[in-house]
Amino acid sequence: MWAGELENGQEIDLGASSTIGSVSGSLPGVPVTVEVHPSSVRIVTPPGPQNQWRHLVLHNDGQKQVVIVVRWSTVRR
């Protein structure tokens, strides 16, 4: 979960040390599938091999968000 203030048009990288808001939890560094809520927030850069499965960049296309829920689950190989 991310909490803070993400205005319309802003992006946040949940894998980097962010200066916007705070993140509880982290990505596991292995292949995952990701869901983001609310629907006005979209994934710009998903976790993948190019970022060691540790970065998730989100973009807010709607009203200011103060909480974004990220649900991830590991992909079985």
mmJSON file of the N, C-alpha and C atoms, coordinates in Angstrom:
{"data_MODEL":{"atom_site":{
"group_PDB":["ATOM","ATOM","ATOM","ATOM","ATOM","ATOM","ATOM","ATOM","ATOM","ATOM","ATOM","ATOM","ATOM","ATOM","ATOM","ATOM","ATOM","ATOM","ATOM","ATOM","ATOM","ATOM","ATOM","ATOM","ATOM","ATOM","ATOM","ATOM","ATOM","ATOM","ATOM","ATOM","ATOM","ATOM","ATOM","ATOM","ATOM","ATOM","ATOM","ATOM","ATOM","ATOM","ATOM","ATOM","ATOM","ATOM","ATOM","ATOM","ATOM","ATOM","ATOM","ATOM","ATOM","ATOM","ATOM","ATOM","ATOM","ATOM","ATOM","ATOM","ATOM","ATOM","ATOM","ATOM","ATOM","ATOM","ATOM","ATOM","ATOM","ATOM","ATOM","ATOM","ATOM","ATOM","ATOM","ATOM","ATOM","ATOM","ATOM","ATOM","ATOM","ATOM","ATOM","ATOM","ATOM","ATOM","ATOM","ATOM","ATOM","ATOM","ATOM","ATOM","ATOM","ATOM","ATOM","ATOM","ATOM","ATOM","ATOM","ATOM","ATOM","ATOM","ATOM","ATOM","ATOM","ATOM","ATOM","ATOM","ATOM","ATOM","ATOM","ATOM","ATOM","ATOM","ATOM","ATOM","ATOM","ATOM","ATOM","ATOM","ATOM","ATOM","ATOM","ATOM","ATOM","ATOM","ATOM","ATOM","ATOM","ATOM","ATOM","ATOM","ATOM","ATOM","ATOM","ATOM","ATOM","ATOM","ATOM","ATOM","ATOM","ATOM","ATOM","ATOM","ATOM","ATOM","ATOM","ATOM","ATOM","ATOM","ATOM","ATOM","ATOM","ATOM","ATOM","ATOM","ATOM","ATOM","ATOM","ATOM","ATOM","ATOM","ATOM","ATOM","ATOM","ATOM","ATOM","ATOM","ATOM","ATOM","ATOM","ATOM","ATOM","ATOM","ATOM","ATOM","ATOM","ATOM","ATOM","ATOM","ATOM","ATOM","ATOM","ATOM","ATOM","ATOM","ATOM","ATOM","ATOM","ATOM","ATOM","ATOM","ATOM","ATOM","ATOM","ATOM","ATOM","ATOM","ATOM","ATOM","ATOM","ATOM","ATOM","ATOM","ATOM","ATOM","ATOM","ATOM","ATOM","ATOM","ATOM","ATOM","ATOM","ATOM","ATOM","ATOM","ATOM","ATOM","ATOM","ATOM","ATOM","ATOM","ATOM","ATOM","ATOM","ATOM","ATOM","ATOM","ATOM","ATOM","ATOM"],
"id":[1,2,3,4,5,6,7,8,9,10,11,12,13,14,15,16,17,18,19,20,21,22,23,24,25,26,27,28,29,30,31,32,33,34,35,36,37,38,39,40,41,42,43,44,45,46,47,48,49,50,51,52,53,54,55,56,57,58,59,60,61,62,63,64,65,66,67,68,69,70,71,72,73,74,75,76,77,78,79,80,81,82,83,84,85,86,87,88,89,90,91,92,93,94,95,96,97,98,99,100,101,102,103,104,105,106,107,108,109,110,111,112,113,114,115,116,117,118,119,120,121,122,123,124,125,126,127,128,129,130,131,132,133,134,135,136,137,138,139,140,141,142,143,144,145,146,147,148,149,150,151,152,153,154,155,156,157,158,159,160,161,162,163,164,165,166,167,168,169,170,171,172,173,174,175,176,177,178,179,180,181,182,183,184,185,186,187,188,189,190,191,192,193,194,195,196,197,198,199,200,201,202,203,204,205,206,207,208,209,210,211,212,213,214,215,216,217,218,219,220,221,222,223,224,225,226,227,228,229,230,231],
"type_symbol":["N","C","C","N","C","C","N","C","C","N","C","C","N","C","C","N","C","C","N","C","C","N","C","C","N","C","C","N","C","C","N","C","C","N","C","C","N","C","C","N","C","C","N","C","C","N","C","C","N","C","C","N","C","C","N","C","C","N","C","C","N","C","C","N","C","C","N","C","C","N","C","C","N","C","C","N","C","C","N","C","C","N","C","C","N","C","C","N","C","C","N","C","C","N","C","C","N","C","C","N","C","C","N","C","C","N","C","C","N","C","C","N","C","C","N","C","C","N","C","C","N","C","C","N","C","C","N","C","C","N","C","C","N","C","C","N","C","C","N","C","C","N","C","C","N","C","C","N","C","C","N","C","C","N","C","C","N","C","C","N","C","C","N","C","C","N","C","C","N","C","C","N","C","C","N","C","C","N","C","C","N","C","C","N","C","C","N","C","C","N","C","C","N","C","C","N","C","C","N","C","C","N","C","C","N","C","C","N","C","C","N","C","C","N","C","C","N","C","C","N","C","C","N","C","C","N","C","C","N","C","C"],
"label_atom_id":["N","CA","C","N","CA","C","N","CA","C","N","CA","C","N","CA","C","N","CA","C","N","CA","C","N","CA","C","N","CA","C","N","CA","C","N","CA","C","N","CA","C","N","CA","C","N","CA","C","N","CA","C","N","CA","C","N","CA","C","N","CA","C","N","CA","C","N","CA","C","N","CA","C","N","CA","C","N","CA","C","N","CA","C","N","CA","C","N","CA","C","N","CA","C","N","CA","C","N","CA","C","N","CA","C","N","CA","C","N","CA","C","N","CA","C","N","CA","C","N","CA","C","N","CA","C","N","CA","C","N","CA","C","N","CA","C","N","CA","C","N","CA","C","N","CA","C","N","CA","C","N","CA","C","N","CA","C","N","CA","C","N","CA","C","N","CA","C","N","CA","C","N","CA","C","N","CA","C","N","CA","C","N","CA","C","N","CA","C","N","CA","C","N","CA","C","N","CA","C","N","CA","C","N","CA","C","N","CA","C","N","CA","C","N","CA","C","N","CA","C","N","CA","C","N","CA","C","N","CA","C","N","CA","C","N","CA","C","N","CA","C","N","CA","C","N","CA","C","N","CA","C","N","CA","C","N","CA","C","N","CA","C","N","CA","C","N","CA","C"],
"label_alt_id":[null,null,null,null,null,null,null,null,null,null,null,null,null,null,null,null,null,null,null,null,null,null,null,null,null,null,null,null,null,null,null,null,null,null,null,null,null,null,null,null,null,null,null,null,null,null,null,null,null,null,null,null,null,null,null,null,null,null,null,null,null,null,null,null,null,null,null,null,null,null,null,null,null,null,null,null,null,null,null,null,null,null,null,null,null,null,null,null,null,null,null,null,null,null,null,null,null,null,null,null,null,null,null,null,null,null,null,null,null,null,null,null,null,null,null,null,null,null,null,null,null,null,null,null,null,null,null,null,null,null,null,null,null,null,null,null,null,null,null,null,null,null,null,null,null,null,null,null,null,null,null,null,null,null,null,null,null,null,null,null,null,null,null,null,null,null,null,null,null,null,null,null,null,null,null,null,null,null,null,null,null,null,null,null,null,null,null,null,null,null,null,null,null,null,null,null,null,null,null,null,null,null,null,null,null,null,null,null,null,null,null,null,null,null,null,null,null,null,null,null,null,null,null,null,null,null,null,null,null,null,null],
"label_comp_id":["MET","MET","MET","TRP","TRP","TRP","ALA","ALA","ALA","GLY","GLY","GLY","GLU","GLU","GLU","LEU","LEU","LEU","GLU","GLU","GLU","ASN","ASN","ASN","GLY","GLY","GLY","GLN","GLN","GLN","GLU","GLU","GLU","ILE","ILE","ILE","ASP","ASP","ASP","LEU","LEU","LEU","GLY","GLY","GLY","ALA","ALA","ALA","SER","SER","SER","SER","SER","SER","THR","THR","THR","ILE","ILE","ILE","GLY","GLY","GLY","SER","SER","SER","VAL","VAL","VAL","SER","SER","SER","GLY","GLY","GLY","SER","SER","SER","LEU","LEU","LEU","PRO","PRO","PRO","GLY","GLY","GLY","VAL","VAL","VAL","PRO","PRO","PRO","VAL","VAL","VAL","THR","THR","THR","VAL","VAL","VAL","GLU","GLU","GLU","VAL","VAL","VAL","HIS","HIS","HIS","PRO","PRO","PRO","SER","SER","SER","SER","SER","SER","VAL","VAL","VAL","ARG","ARG","ARG","ILE","ILE","ILE","VAL","VAL","VAL","THR","THR","THR","PRO","PRO","PRO","PRO","PRO","PRO","GLY","GLY","GLY","PRO","PRO","PRO","GLN","GLN","GLN","ASN","ASN","ASN","GLN","GLN","GLN","TRP","TRP","TRP","ARG","ARG","ARG","HIS","HIS","HIS","LEU","LEU","LEU","VAL","VAL","VAL","LEU","LEU","LEU","HIS","HIS","HIS","ASN","ASN","ASN","ASP","ASP","ASP","GLY","GLY","GLY","GLN","GLN","GLN","LYS","LYS","LYS","GLN","GLN","GLN","VAL","VAL","VAL","VAL","VAL","VAL","ILE","ILE","ILE","VAL","VAL","VAL","VAL","VAL","VAL","ARG","ARG","ARG","TRP","TRP","TRP","SER","SER","SER","THR","THR","THR","VAL","VAL","VAL","ARG","ARG","ARG","ARG","ARG","ARG"],
"label_asym_id":["A","A","A","A","A","A","A","A","A","A","A","A","A","A","A","A","A","A","A","A","A","A","A","A","A","A","A","A","A","A","A","A","A","A","A","A","A","A","A","A","A","A","A","A","A","A","A","A","A","A","A","A","A","A","A","A","A","A","A","A","A","A","A","A","A","A","A","A","A","A","A","A","A","A","A","A","A","A","A","A","A","A","A","A","A","A","A","A","A","A","A","A","A","A","A","A","A","A","A","A","A","A","A","A","A","A","A","A","A","A","A","A","A","A","A","A","A","A","A","A","A","A","A","A","A","A","A","A","A","A","A","A","A","A","A","A","A","A","A","A","A","A","A","A","A","A","A","A","A","A","A","A","A","A","A","A","A","A","A","A","A","A","A","A","A","A","A","A","A","A","A","A","A","A","A","A","A","A","A","A","A","A","A","A","A","A","A","A","A","A","A","A","A","A","A","A","A","A","A","A","A","A","A","A","A","A","A","A","A","A","A","A","A","A","A","A","A","A","A","A","A","A","A","A","A","A","A","A","A","A","A"],
"label_entity_id":["1","1","1","1","1","1","1","1","1","1","1","1","1","1","1","1","1","1","1","1","1","1","1","1","1","1","1","1","1","1","1","1","1","1","1","1","1","1","1","1","1","1","1","1","1","1","1","1","1","1","1","1","1","1","1","1","1","1","1","1","1","1","1","1","1","1","1","1","1","1","1","1","1","1","1","1","1","1","1","1","1","1","1","1","1","1","1","1","1","1","1","1","1","1","1","1","1","1","1","1","1","1","1","1","1","1","1","1","1","1","1","1","1","1","1","1","1","1","1","1","1","1","1","1","1","1","1","1","1","1","1","1","1","1","1","1","1","1","1","1","1","1","1","1","1","1","1","1","1","1","1","1","1","1","1","1","1","1","1","1","1","1","1","1","1","1","1","1","1","1","1","1","1","1","1","1","1","1","1","1","1","1","1","1","1","1","1","1","1","1","1","1","1","1","1","1","1","1","1","1","1","1","1","1","1","1","1","1","1","1","1","1","1","1","1","1","1","1","1","1","1","1","1","1","1","1","1","1","1","1","1"],
"label_seq_id":[1,1,1,2,2,2,3,3,3,4,4,4,5,5,5,6,6,6,7,7,7,8,8,8,9,9,9,10,10,10,11,11,11,12,12,12,13,13,13,14,14,14,15,15,15,16,16,16,17,17,17,18,18,18,19,19,19,20,20,20,21,21,21,22,22,22,23,23,23,24,24,24,25,25,25,26,26,26,27,27,27,28,28,28,29,29,29,30,30,30,31,31,31,32,32,32,33,33,33,34,34,34,35,35,35,36,36,36,37,37,37,38,38,38,39,39,39,40,40,40,41,41,41,42,42,42,43,43,43,44,44,44,45,45,45,46,46,46,47,47,47,48,48,48,49,49,49,50,50,50,51,51,51,52,52,52,53,53,53,54,54,54,55,55,55,56,56,56,57,57,57,58,58,58,59,59,59,60,60,60,61,61,61,62,62,62,63,63,63,64,64,64,65,65,65,66,66,66,67,67,67,68,68,68,69,69,69,70,70,70,71,71,71,72,72,72,73,73,73,74,74,74,75,75,75,76,76,76,77,77,77],
"pdbx_PDB_ins_code":[null,null,null,null,null,null,null,null,null,null,null,null,null,null,null,null,null,null,null,null,null,null,null,null,null,null,null,null,null,null,null,null,null,null,null,null,null,null,null,null,null,null,null,null,null,null,null,null,null,null,null,null,null,null,null,null,null,null,null,null,null,null,null,null,null,null,null,null,null,null,null,null,null,null,null,null,null,null,null,null,null,null,null,null,null,null,null,null,null,null,null,null,null,null,null,null,null,null,null,null,null,null,null,null,null,null,null,null,null,null,null,null,null,null,null,null,null,null,null,null,null,null,null,null,null,null,null,null,null,null,null,null,null,null,null,null,null,null,null,null,null,null,null,null,null,null,null,null,null,null,null,null,null,null,null,null,null,null,null,null,null,null,null,null,null,null,null,null,null,null,null,null,null,null,null,null,null,null,null,null,null,null,null,null,null,null,null,null,null,null,null,null,null,null,null,null,null,null,null,null,null,null,null,null,null,null,null,null,null,null,null,null,null,null,null,null,null,null,null,null,null,null,null,null,null,null,null,null,null,null,null],
"Cartn_x":[0.841,0.0,0.893,0.475,1.145,0.189,0.707,-0.104,0.65,-0.061,0.53,-0.437,0.089,-0.743,-0.177,-0.907,-0.511,-1.541,-1.135,-2.038,-2.269,-3.295,-3.565,-2.327,-1.924,-0.776,0.56,0.603,1.865,2.158,3.456,3.9,4.682,4.695,5.454,6.135,7.392,8.142,8.177,7.431,7.338,8.539,9.471,10.668,11.86,11.74,12.847,12.572,13.578,13.354,12.572,11.302,10.396,10.376,10.238,10.088,8.615,7.744,6.303,5.674,5.07,4.335,5.206,4.535,5.244,4.657,5.502,5.115,5.241,4.23,4.357,4.535,5.582,5.879,6.766,7.165,8.017,7.806,8.217,8.146,9.211,8.947,9.845,11.1,11.189,12.365,12.314,11.113,10.878,9.681,9.435,8.29,6.964,6.217,4.929,3.904,2.638,1.554,1.097,0.617,0.293,-1.09,-1.858,-3.136,-3.022,-3.574,-3.517,-4.93,-5.245,-6.549,-6.321,-7.024,-8.194,-7.831,-8.858,-8.663,-8.121,-8.187,-7.647,-6.122,-5.537,-4.077,-3.663,-2.709,-2.287,-0.802,-0.434,0.96,1.666,2.745,3.562,4.724,5.404,6.515,6.26,5.972,5.717,7.031,6.954,8.138,8.509,9.792,10.232,11.715,12.224,13.643,14.57,14.124,14.962,15.176,14.312,14.474,14.551,14.966,15.12,13.828,12.673,11.357,11.149,11.815,11.75,11.186,10.847,10.315,8.917,8.078,6.714,6.419,6.267,5.968,4.485,3.809,2.373,2.122,1.042,0.635,-0.823,-1.119,-2.484,-3.179,-4.226,-5.014,-6.287,-6.518,-7.768,-7.531,-8.485,-8.39,-7.243,-6.87,-5.791,-6.069,-5.048,-5.153,-4.336,-4.879,-4.136,-3.765,-4.432,-4.105,-4.196,-3.164,-3.168,-2.856,-3.717,-3.527,-2.896,-1.791,-1.088,-1.133,-1.736,-1.763,-0.877,0.048,0.91,0.9,1.128,1.278,2.387,3.127,4.246,3.73,4.496,4.159,4.89,4.135,4.758,5.407,6.578,7.313,7.12],
"Cartn_y":[-1.17,0.0,1.242,2.232,3.523,4.549,5.478,6.562,7.874,8.891,10.213,11.052,11.949,12.754,12.657,11.98,11.834,12.567,13.709,14.55,13.957,14.443,14.052,14.328,13.338,13.495,13.15,12.934,12.599,11.111,10.782,9.392,9.139,7.882,7.458,6.135,5.996,4.745,4.071,2.993,2.316,1.435,1.34,0.554,1.409,2.699,3.608,4.309,4.976,5.765,7.005,6.979,8.021,9.199,10.386,11.578,11.926,11.157,11.396,10.247,10.534,9.528,8.468,7.391,6.284,4.967,3.951,2.629,1.632,0.771,-0.339,-1.605,-2.347,-3.555,-3.254,-4.32,-4.167,-5.345,-5.171,-6.257,-7.291,-8.578,-9.639,-9.856,-9.24,-9.446,-10.714,-11.269,-12.446,-12.133,-12.932,-12.646,-12.564,-11.497,-11.263,-10.741,-10.917,-10.211,-9.125,-8.008,-6.849,-6.324,-5.967,-5.261,-3.967,-2.889,-1.587,-1.036,-0.487,0.131,1.486,2.518,2.585,2.474,2.33,2.114,3.347,4.513,5.72,5.768,4.842,4.737,3.575,3.84,2.787,2.503,1.309,0.892,1.421,2.165,2.686,1.731,1.351,0.403,-0.717,-1.918,-3.037,-3.63,-4.396,-5.126,-6.125,-6.258,-7.182,-7.465,-8.322,-8.68,-7.479,-6.472,-5.296,-4.472,-4.612,-3.875,-4.821,-6.042,-7.082,-7.325,-7.076,-7.299,-6.446,-5.295,-4.484,-3.081,-2.7,-1.349,-1.428,-0.523,-0.4,1.091,1.587,3.005,3.138,3.997,4.223,5.661,5.858,7.185,7.398,8.559,8.885,9.664,9.07,9.721,10.361,10.289,10.796,11.87,11.972,12.945,12.579,13.531,13.295,12.022,11.194,9.96,10.098,9.575,9.575,8.158,7.159,5.755,4.99,4.201,3.315,1.915,0.974,-0.415,-1.173,-1.844,-2.669,-4.103,-4.971,-6.398,-7.128,-7.901,-8.682,-10.13,-11.009,-12.431,-12.996,-13.921,-14.507,-15.404,-15.473,-16.293,-17.618,-18.687,-20.019,-20.355,-20.919,-21.279,-22.724],
"Cartn_z":[0.0,0.0,0.0,-0.755,-0.782,-0.201,0.604,1.153,0.983,0.575,0.367,-0.439,-1.249,-2.139,-3.545,-4.415,-5.815,-6.662,-7.182,-7.969,-9.356,-10.036,-11.413,-12.257,-13.057,-13.941,-13.314,-12.008,-11.351,-11.446,-11.334,-11.31,-10.034,-9.631,-8.463,-8.779,-8.366,-8.526,-7.168,-7.035,-5.747,-5.453,-6.367,-6.109,-5.739,-5.887,-5.586,-4.262,-3.764,-2.553,-2.969,-2.685,-3.152,-2.197,-2.76,-1.937,-1.769,-2.416,-2.327,-1.552,-0.423,0.325,0.961,1.399,2.032,1.548,1.518,1.029,2.166,2.316,3.259,2.438,2.73,1.976,0.786,0.096,-1.082,-2.014,-3.241,-4.215,-3.868,-4.157,-3.701,-4.541,-5.71,-6.548,-7.379,-7.542,-8.386,-9.277,-10.33,-11.207,-10.44,-10.713,-10.062,-11.061,-10.723,-11.4,-10.435,-10.989,-10.158,-10.508,-9.475,-9.62,-8.834,-9.389,-8.73,-8.613,-7.446,-7.206,-6.558,-6.96,-7.819,-9.297,-10.11,-11.547,-12.272,-11.654,-12.296,-12.228,-11.498,-11.42,-12.307,-13.212,-14.142,-13.999,-14.413,-14.368,-15.611,-15.415,-16.509,-16.768,-15.711,-15.802,-14.814,-15.315,-14.404,-13.892,-12.807,-12.379,-13.473,-13.76,-14.798,-14.685,-15.568,-15.49,-15.682,-16.449,-16.685,-15.419,-14.424,-13.165,-11.965,-12.235,-11.209,-10.422,-11.069,-10.465,-9.212,-9.135,-7.912,-8.11,-9.341,-9.575,-10.164,-9.72,-10.217,-10.314,-11.538,-11.737,-12.047,-11.286,-11.438,-11.861,-12.628,-13.104,-12.714,-12.16,-11.764,-12.871,-13.443,-14.494,-13.954,-12.654,-12.09,-11.046,-10.133,-9.05,-8.118,-7.271,-6.31,-5.513,-5.381,-4.611,-3.331,-2.236,-0.981,-0.551,-1.13,-0.866,-2.176,-2.464,-3.627,-3.122,-3.461,-3.049,-4.204,-3.908,-4.893,-4.392,-5.189,-4.851,-5.838,-5.324,-6.202,-5.75,-6.709,-6.391,-7.261,-6.694,-7.426,-8.54,-9.609,-10.768,-10.618,-10.674,-10.584,-11.907,-11.829,-13.048,-13.381],
"occupancy":[1.0,1.0,1.0,1.0,1.0,1.0,1.0,1.0,1.0,1.0,1.0,1.0,1.0,1.0,1.0,1.0,1.0,1.0,1.0,1.0,1.0,1.0,1.0,1.0,1.0,1.0,1.0,1.0,1.0,1.0,1.0,1.0,1.0,1.0,1.0,1.0,1.0,1.0,1.0,1.0,1.0,1.0,1.0,1.0,1.0,1.0,1.0,1.0,1.0,1.0,1.0,1.0,1.0,1.0,1.0,1.0,1.0,1.0,1.0,1.0,1.0,1.0,1.0,1.0,1.0,1.0,1.0,1.0,1.0,1.0,1.0,1.0,1.0,1.0,1.0,1.0,1.0,1.0,1.0,1.0,1.0,1.0,1.0,1.0,1.0,1.0,1.0,1.0,1.0,1.0,1.0,1.0,1.0,1.0,1.0,1.0,1.0,1.0,1.0,1.0,1.0,1.0,1.0,1.0,1.0,1.0,1.0,1.0,1.0,1.0,1.0,1.0,1.0,1.0,1.0,1.0,1.0,1.0,1.0,1.0,1.0,1.0,1.0,1.0,1.0,1.0,1.0,1.0,1.0,1.0,1.0,1.0,1.0,1.0,1.0,1.0,1.0,1.0,1.0,1.0,1.0,1.0,1.0,1.0,1.0,1.0,1.0,1.0,1.0,1.0,1.0,1.0,1.0,1.0,1.0,1.0,1.0,1.0,1.0,1.0,1.0,1.0,1.0,1.0,1.0,1.0,1.0,1.0,1.0,1.0,1.0,1.0,1.0,1.0,1.0,1.0,1.0,1.0,1.0,1.0,1.0,1.0,1.0,1.0,1.0,1.0,1.0,1.0,1.0,1.0,1.0,1.0,1.0,1.0,1.0,1.0,1.0,1.0,1.0,1.0,1.0,1.0,1.0,1.0,1.0,1.0,1.0,1.0,1.0,1.0,1.0,1.0,1.0,1.0,1.0,1.0,1.0,1.0,1.0,1.0,1.0,1.0,1.0,1.0,1.0,1.0,1.0,1.0,1.0,1.0,1.0],
"B_iso_or_equiv":[0.0,0.0,0.0,0.0,0.0,0.0,0.0,0.0,0.0,0.0,0.0,0.0,0.0,0.0,0.0,0.0,0.0,0.0,0.0,0.0,0.0,0.0,0.0,0.0,0.0,0.0,0.0,0.0,0.0,0.0,0.0,0.0,0.0,0.0,0.0,0.0,0.0,0.0,0.0,0.0,0.0,0.0,0.0,0.0,0.0,0.0,0.0,0.0,0.0,0.0,0.0,0.0,0.0,0.0,0.0,0.0,0.0,0.0,0.0,0.0,0.0,0.0,0.0,0.0,0.0,0.0,0.0,0.0,0.0,0.0,0.0,0.0,0.0,0.0,0.0,0.0,0.0,0.0,0.0,0.0,0.0,0.0,0.0,0.0,0.0,0.0,0.0,0.0,0.0,0.0,0.0,0.0,0.0,0.0,0.0,0.0,0.0,0.0,0.0,0.0,0.0,0.0,0.0,0.0,0.0,0.0,0.0,0.0,0.0,0.0,0.0,0.0,0.0,0.0,0.0,0.0,0.0,0.0,0.0,0.0,0.0,0.0,0.0,0.0,0.0,0.0,0.0,0.0,0.0,0.0,0.0,0.0,0.0,0.0,0.0,0.0,0.0,0.0,0.0,0.0,0.0,0.0,0.0,0.0,0.0,0.0,0.0,0.0,0.0,0.0,0.0,0.0,0.0,0.0,0.0,0.0,0.0,0.0,0.0,0.0,0.0,0.0,0.0,0.0,0.0,0.0,0.0,0.0,0.0,0.0,0.0,0.0,0.0,0.0,0.0,0.0,0.0,0.0,0.0,0.0,0.0,0.0,0.0,0.0,0.0,0.0,0.0,0.0,0.0,0.0,0.0,0.0,0.0,0.0,0.0,0.0,0.0,0.0,0.0,0.0,0.0,0.0,0.0,0.0,0.0,0.0,0.0,0.0,0.0,0.0,0.0,0.0,0.0,0.0,0.0,0.0,0.0,0.0,0.0,0.0,0.0,0.0,0.0,0.0,0.0,0.0,0.0,0.0,0.0,0.0,0.0],
"pdbx_formal_charge":[null,null,null,null,null,null,null,null,null,null,null,null,null,null,null,null,null,null,null,null,null,null,null,null,null,null,null,null,null,null,null,null,null,null,null,null,null,null,null,null,null,null,null,null,null,null,null,null,null,null,null,null,null,null,null,null,null,null,null,null,null,null,null,null,null,null,null,null,null,null,null,null,null,null,null,null,null,null,null,null,null,null,null,null,null,null,null,null,null,null,null,null,null,null,null,null,null,null,null,null,null,null,null,null,null,null,null,null,null,null,null,null,null,null,null,null,null,null,null,null,null,null,null,null,null,null,null,null,null,null,null,null,null,null,null,null,null,null,null,null,null,null,null,null,null,null,null,null,null,null,null,null,null,null,null,null,null,null,null,null,null,null,null,null,null,null,null,null,null,null,null,null,null,null,null,null,null,null,null,null,null,null,null,null,null,null,null,null,null,null,null,null,null,null,null,null,null,null,null,null,null,null,null,null,null,null,null,null,null,null,null,null,null,null,null,null,null,null,null,null,null,null,null,null,null,null,null,null,null,null,null],
"auth_seq_id":[1,1,1,2,2,2,3,3,3,4,4,4,5,5,5,6,6,6,7,7,7,8,8,8,9,9,9,10,10,10,11,11,11,12,12,12,13,13,13,14,14,14,15,15,15,16,16,16,17,17,17,18,18,18,19,19,19,20,20,20,21,21,21,22,22,22,23,23,23,24,24,24,25,25,25,26,26,26,27,27,27,28,28,28,29,29,29,30,30,30,31,31,31,32,32,32,33,33,33,34,34,34,35,35,35,36,36,36,37,37,37,38,38,38,39,39,39,40,40,40,41,41,41,42,42,42,43,43,43,44,44,44,45,45,45,46,46,46,47,47,47,48,48,48,49,49,49,50,50,50,51,51,51,52,52,52,53,53,53,54,54,54,55,55,55,56,56,56,57,57,57,58,58,58,59,59,59,60,60,60,61,61,61,62,62,62,63,63,63,64,64,64,65,65,65,66,66,66,67,67,67,68,68,68,69,69,69,70,70,70,71,71,71,72,72,72,73,73,73,74,74,74,75,75,75,76,76,76,77,77,77],
"auth_comp_id":["MET","MET","MET","TRP","TRP","TRP","ALA","ALA","ALA","GLY","GLY","GLY","GLU","GLU","GLU","LEU","LEU","LEU","GLU","GLU","GLU","ASN","ASN","ASN","GLY","GLY","GLY","GLN","GLN","GLN","GLU","GLU","GLU","ILE","ILE","ILE","ASP","ASP","ASP","LEU","LEU","LEU","GLY","GLY","GLY","ALA","ALA","ALA","SER","SER","SER","SER","SER","SER","THR","THR","THR","ILE","ILE","ILE","GLY","GLY","GLY","SER","SER","SER","VAL","VAL","VAL","SER","SER","SER","GLY","GLY","GLY","SER","SER","SER","LEU","LEU","LEU","PRO","PRO","PRO","GLY","GLY","GLY","VAL","VAL","VAL","PRO","PRO","PRO","VAL","VAL","VAL","THR","THR","THR","VAL","VAL","VAL","GLU","GLU","GLU","VAL","VAL","VAL","HIS","HIS","HIS","PRO","PRO","PRO","SER","SER","SER","SER","SER","SER","VAL","VAL","VAL","ARG","ARG","ARG","ILE","ILE","ILE","VAL","VAL","VAL","THR","THR","THR","PRO","PRO","PRO","PRO","PRO","PRO","GLY","GLY","GLY","PRO","PRO","PRO","GLN","GLN","GLN","ASN","ASN","ASN","GLN","GLN","GLN","TRP","TRP","TRP","ARG","ARG","ARG","HIS","HIS","HIS","LEU","LEU","LEU","VAL","VAL","VAL","LEU","LEU","LEU","HIS","HIS","HIS","ASN","ASN","ASN","ASP","ASP","ASP","GLY","GLY","GLY","GLN","GLN","GLN","LYS","LYS","LYS","GLN","GLN","GLN","VAL","VAL","VAL","VAL","VAL","VAL","ILE","ILE","ILE","VAL","VAL","VAL","VAL","VAL","VAL","ARG","ARG","ARG","TRP","TRP","TRP","SER","SER","SER","THR","THR","THR","VAL","VAL","VAL","ARG","ARG","ARG","ARG","ARG","ARG"],
"auth_asym_id":["A","A","A","A","A","A","A","A","A","A","A","A","A","A","A","A","A","A","A","A","A","A","A","A","A","A","A","A","A","A","A","A","A","A","A","A","A","A","A","A","A","A","A","A","A","A","A","A","A","A","A","A","A","A","A","A","A","A","A","A","A","A","A","A","A","A","A","A","A","A","A","A","A","A","A","A","A","A","A","A","A","A","A","A","A","A","A","A","A","A","A","A","A","A","A","A","A","A","A","A","A","A","A","A","A","A","A","A","A","A","A","A","A","A","A","A","A","A","A","A","A","A","A","A","A","A","A","A","A","A","A","A","A","A","A","A","A","A","A","A","A","A","A","A","A","A","A","A","A","A","A","A","A","A","A","A","A","A","A","A","A","A","A","A","A","A","A","A","A","A","A","A","A","A","A","A","A","A","A","A","A","A","A","A","A","A","A","A","A","A","A","A","A","A","A","A","A","A","A","A","A","A","A","A","A","A","A","A","A","A","A","A","A","A","A","A","A","A","A","A","A","A","A","A","A","A","A","A","A","A","A"],
"auth_atom_id":["N","CA","C","N","CA","C","N","CA","C","N","CA","C","N","CA","C","N","CA","C","N","CA","C","N","CA","C","N","CA","C","N","CA","C","N","CA","C","N","CA","C","N","CA","C","N","CA","C","N","CA","C","N","CA","C","N","CA","C","N","CA","C","N","CA","C","N","CA","C","N","CA","C","N","CA","C","N","CA","C","N","CA","C","N","CA","C","N","CA","C","N","CA","C","N","CA","C","N","CA","C","N","CA","C","N","CA","C","N","CA","C","N","CA","C","N","CA","C","N","CA","C","N","CA","C","N","CA","C","N","CA","C","N","CA","C","N","CA","C","N","CA","C","N","CA","C","N","CA","C","N","CA","C","N","CA","C","N","CA","C","N","CA","C","N","CA","C","N","CA","C","N","CA","C","N","CA","C","N","CA","C","N","CA","C","N","CA","C","N","CA","C","N","CA","C","N","CA","C","N","CA","C","N","CA","C","N","CA","C","N","CA","C","N","CA","C","N","CA","C","N","CA","C","N","CA","C","N","CA","C","N","CA","C","N","CA","C","N","CA","C","N","CA","C","N","CA","C","N","CA","C","N","CA","C","N","CA","C","N","CA","C","N","CA","C","N","CA","C"],
"pdbx_PDB_model_num":[1,1,1,1,1,1,1,1,1,1,1,1,1,1,1,1,1,1,1,1,1,1,1,1,1,1,1,1,1,1,1,1,1,1,1,1,1,1,1,1,1,1,1,1,1,1,1,1,1,1,1,1,1,1,1,1,1,1,1,1,1,1,1,1,1,1,1,1,1,1,1,1,1,1,1,1,1,1,1,1,1,1,1,1,1,1,1,1,1,1,1,1,1,1,1,1,1,1,1,1,1,1,1,1,1,1,1,1,1,1,1,1,1,1,1,1,1,1,1,1,1,1,1,1,1,1,1,1,1,1,1,1,1,1,1,1,1,1,1,1,1,1,1,1,1,1,1,1,1,1,1,1,1,1,1,1,1,1,1,1,1,1,1,1,1,1,1,1,1,1,1,1,1,1,1,1,1,1,1,1,1,1,1,1,1,1,1,1,1,1,1,1,1,1,1,1,1,1,1,1,1,1,1,1,1,1,1,1,1,1,1,1,1,1,1,1,1,1,1,1,1,1,1,1,1,1,1,1,1,1,1]
}}}
